Amino acid sequence: MKRLVCVAACLACNQAALVTLPDAAAEDACVAHAVAFCDAASSGCVGGGSDPYVGVLPADAAFPVGCTANVIGTERNTVTGVCKLAATCTCDGDDAGNAAWTCAP
């Protein structure tokens, strides 16, 4: 009788459905985005365009001269698991009111 219980229990284990887990890299991909370290203003630097870094900065808001922003890229640091910093941008301007983002990787 004990053997019958063991066989029945083992057969139940063999019938369990295997679940394929999704690829973690695809589920948790890094998405390019910007983090500004100041509040939007009425005038100043505006993002957008074809530049790989400025293009990630908000095009619907202006940021004052002196503001800095980090652009987070699409690559992940294999050691820490954190999305990599792609560039740091600074809003530079002149006395005439011209302002533009200057970004450096």
C-alpha angles and dihedrals in degrees: 000000000000090000091052091054091049093049092048091049092048092049090053090055092052091055096060113122117242116228119209110220119218119254106272092214092058093045095050103035119160113250120206110247141145132239114202119203096210140047123267116265138201091258139010136077121004125193132218132083132097100302107114093230105029088045089066093053116093114278093192096061138053123221125204125253109274094033117133129205135186119223111211113207136211097258124093124217103243093211102046099024090227122131109257126250106246099187146338116232129199126196105234124189145168136223091267091066097255113143133179138165117254112198131190127185 
